[in-house]
Amino acid sequence: MKKWQFYVNDITVNVHDKNTVSAEKHRQLKAEGFHKMPFETEAENEAQAVDKMLQHFKDNTAALEEFVKDYCIPATIFELIYVVTR
């Protein structure tokens, strides 16, 4: 399986085979305003790599939503206690 890297700018996400991204290609992407995303995956082809990336970020978004739900109520209570006792 190939290892895939993702590069993003304001509106575009590009996926590249890690073995094909040379130092020159990396400089070119950087000059075009792209930066490497903190995610790599192994996949048979580009489409499968994109699917894995989307699933990864959907899972992270769901986990963050659960964290906010779990954290929001206690944080609000402690904040109110702090304000009242101050």
N, C-alpha and C positions, 0 to 999 in steps of 0.2 A: 504494500500500500504506500501511496505517496503521502508526504506531510505537506500540509497547506498552511499558508500564512495569509492574513487579511490586512489590507491597508485601507485607511479611510481618510476622506477629506470632508468638507462641509456636507456634501450631498451624495457622495459616491463611495461605495465599498468595492474594492478590487480584491480578488483572490488569486494567489500565485503559488505555483509549486515551489516549495522551499528550496529545492535543488537548482531552480532556474534563477533565483534572485541573487545576482552577483552584487558586489560592492557598487559597481557602476549603475546597475538597475535600481538599487536602493537610493543612491544619490539622485537619480532621475525622478523617482517617486517623491522624494523629499522636496525637490525643486518644484514639482507640480502641486505641492501642498498636501501630500499624503503623509500620514504617519502610521506606524505599525500598531495594530490592535493587540492588546494583551491576550491573544487567543490563537492557538494553533490546533490543528486536528489532523488525524490520519483518515484518509478516505480513498476510495477507488478513483473517483473523478471529481471535477469541480462542482458539479451539481450536488453531489452527496456531501461535499465539504460545506457548501453554503447551507444545506439543510441542517447539518450538525451545528453550525454556528448559530443559526436562528433558534434551534432548540435550546442550545446552551444559554442564550440570552433570555429566552422566554422563561426558562427554569429559574434563572437568577432574578428576574423581575418578580416572579411569583414568590420567591423566598423573601425578597425585600418587602413585598406587600404584607406578608405574614409577620415579618419582624416589626413593621410599623404598627400593625394592629395590636401585636402583643406588647409593644413598648409604649404606645401612645397613652393609654389609660393610666398606667402607673406613673409615667412622667408628668402627666397633667396633675395627678393627685399630689405628687411630691412638690411640684411647682406651686400649687395652691397652698400647701402647708407652709412652704418657705415664705411665700408672700404674706400670709396671715400672721405668722410668728415673728416676722421681722419688725 
